[in-house]
Amino acid sequence: MITRRYFTTISVFAGLLGLWWIASTFGWVNRFLLPPPAKVANTFWELLQSGELARHTLISMQRVGLGYIIAVMLAVLLAALFSISKPVRNILDPLLEFMRQIPPLALMPLLMLWLGIGETQKVGIIILACFFPIFLGVRGGIAHVDQKLVEVGKVCGLSKTEIMRRIILPSSLPAIVIGLRIGLGYSWRALVGAELIASSAGLGYLIVDAENLARTDIVLVGILVIGITGLIADQVLKRVISHFAPWLSTDLETARA
């Protein structure tokens, strides 16, 4: 099953690459708007040799990594607090629901006034982008925990902290994993917006700067690198999950097959 899925994935990407080559070579699309794959590959190699692509990629990875880790910590702690304390849930839930409706990029001018135009503002945008998917995943997982298991824990004399650590969190892990993966994807989506203003480095800056220079090939290189890097990050997250919760990984693979 896994080999068949990998073969299908490779076939899909090969088909898209072939369609891209045909469209640009035979003039279906203006070559300025969609450069052929060979030109994009040459541009990728030039940027890689000069070290510019590696520099922008590493800076973006640092921003995404920091923002994502902070968002995970905040989301897990707040969701756990919601499950423990009803007063906290009643007070903060309307505010969080209000904030969830506001796109993170709409808050960029306000964050620039509060946090300046340095790294803090960029990381703040990423945190806002991936916080709510993670928070909702953790909260939803905790809400659907079998209450019979919780009652058994209470009968066995477990404290609230032990019940949370030994019963609630393991039981809600599937929903938490979904939230973590969605949040990770959102963090890369917010990257371009985070690096749009007053930035001199990063893949988002590379794309915007190339747009201003009418270098569509560089724009495509930046987009492809973001997609590949995000895909690798998602695979790493899945490997980490399968290491600490192999039973969950097996269940997910079986469900997908």
N, C-alpha and C positions, 0 to 999 in steps of 0.2 A: 504493500500500500504506500509506504513512504517513498520507495523508488519511483512508483507510478506518479505520485504527486510531484516529486522533484522534476520528473521528465515533463509533466504537463506545464509546470512553471517555466522551465527553460524553453519549451516550445512556444508558450505565449509571448515571452519576451523576444524570442527570435523572430516570431511573426511580426511583432510591432516594429522591430528594427528593420526588417525587410520592407514593411509598408512605408516606413519613414524614408528609406533609401529610394524606393520607387517614386514616392511623391515628390521628393526634391530633385531627383535625377531627370525625370520626365516632365518636369515643369507643372505638376499638378498644384504645387504651392510655390510661391515666390521664394527663390533661394536665399534672398535677404531675410525673409521672415522665418524660413526653416532651412538653415544650412544643412548640407548632406552630412551623414554620420562621419565620413572621413575627415571633414573639416573640423567638426566638433572634437573628434579624437585627437587631431593634431594640436588643437588649442589646449585640450586637456594635458597633453604631453608637455607642451611648452610651459604652461603654468606649473606643472609638477616639477619640471627640471629647474625652473627659476626659484622654486621654494615658496612662491606666493600662494599657491593653492593650499599647501600644507599649513602655512601660517594662518590663513583665514579659517581653515577647517578646525584647527586646534583651538583657536579663540572661540569659535562658535560652540564647539563641544564643551569647553569649559563653562560657558554661559548656560547652555542647556543643562549640563550635569548639575551645576550648582542650583539653578532654579528648580529643577526637578526634585532633587534631594530635599530641599527646603519644603517644597509643596507636599511631598510624601509625608514628611514628619508632621507638618501642620495638619494635614487632612486626617491622618491616622489618629493623632492625639485628640483632635476636635471631635471626630466621629465616636471615639471611645468615650469621651466626656459626655456626648449627647446621650449615649446608651446608659450611662451611669446616673446622670443628674437630669431629672425632668425639668426643674426650674431653669437650668442653663439652656436646655433645648427650647423651652417656651420663650426665653428672652432672645436668643440668637437666631432661631430658625427663620423668623420673618426677615431679619436683616440679611441673612445669607441668601435667602430666596430672592430678595431684591437685587443683591449684588450679582447673583448668577445670571440675571437677565441682561446685564450690561456687558457688551463686548470689551475684552481687555484693551484693544487698541483705542477704544473711545476714552479710556482713562489715561492714555499716554500724555496729553497736555498737562493733566493734573499731576501725574507722577513726575513729569519734568520739573514742575514748580516745587514739588515736595522733595524730590530725591536728586534733582540736578540732571545733568546729561551724561553722567559717567556710567560705570558698570552697574551701580545699584539700580538705576532706572531700567536698564535692559533686563537684568535678572528679575526685577519686579514684574515686568510684563509677562515673562515666561512663567513665573509663579502663579499669576492670576489666570493664565491660559490653561494650566494643567491641574490647578488645585481642585476645581469642582468635579471633574470626572472621577478623580481619585476619591474625593470626599463622598460623593454619592455612591460609588462602588463599595467603599468600606461601610458606609451607613446602611446601604441596602442589604449587604451581606449579614451585618449584625442583626438587622431587623428580622431576617428570615431564619435565624438560628432556632432550632427545635427547642422550645421551652421545657420540654421534658428533660433534656440533657442538663439544662440549667438547674432544674429542681433536683436532679440527682446530685449535682455538685453541691447544692446547699445542704442536702441531707448528709452528704459525706463530710460536711464541715469546712468546705472550701470558702475562703474569703472572696470578696468581690474581685480583687486583683487576680487571684488564682483562677476564678471562674472565667475572667476575661482572657487570661493567658492560656489556659489549658482547655477551655471549652469553646468560648465564643469566637476567638480569633481563628483557630483551626477550622471550625465549622463554616465560617464566613469567607474562607480563603478563596474559593472559586470566584466569588463576586469581587473580592479585593484585587485579584489578578486581572480581571477584566478592566477594572478602573485604572490599575497601574499601566496597562498597555495602552488604553485610550489616552490617558494623561501624557504618556511619553510621546505619542503621536502629536498631540496638541502642542507640546512644547516645541517641536520642530516647526509646526505651522506658525507659531508666534515668533519664530526666530527672525524672519525677514522684517516684520513690523518692529521688533525690538531693536534691530540694527538699522532701521530706516533713517532715524534722526541722529545727527551729531555723532556718527560713528565713522571710524577710519579703518576698521578691520572687521572681518567676519564674512561668512558666506552671504548673508543678507546684503551687506555693504557691497560685496563683489558683484552681486546681481544688479543692484540699483545703479552702481557706478557704470557697469557695462551697458545698462539701458540708456544712460545719459550719453554714452559714447557710440550708441547704435551698434554695439557688438553683440549681435544675437547669439553668436557661437559661445561667447563667454557666459551669457545668461543661461544658455542650455547646460553648460558645464556646471554652473553653480546649482541649478535645479537638480541635475542628475546626482551630484555629490551629496546634496541634502537628502535626496531619496535613498541613495545607497547607504549613507551613514545612519539614517533613521532605521532602515531595514536591519542593519547590523546591530544597532542598539536594541532593537526589539528581539532579535535572536539571542543576544547576550542575556537580556532579561528573562527570556524563556529558559535558557540554560541554568541561570541562577535559581529560578523557581523549581525546575526539575531536580536540581541538586538538593534543595532543602525540603521539597515536597514531591518526591518521585511518584507517589500515588496520584497526585493531582495532574501531573504531566501525562501519565498513562490514561487517565480518564478523559482529558482533553483531546488527546490524539485519537482515542477510540471514538469519541463523539464526532470528531471531524471526519474520520474515515466513514 
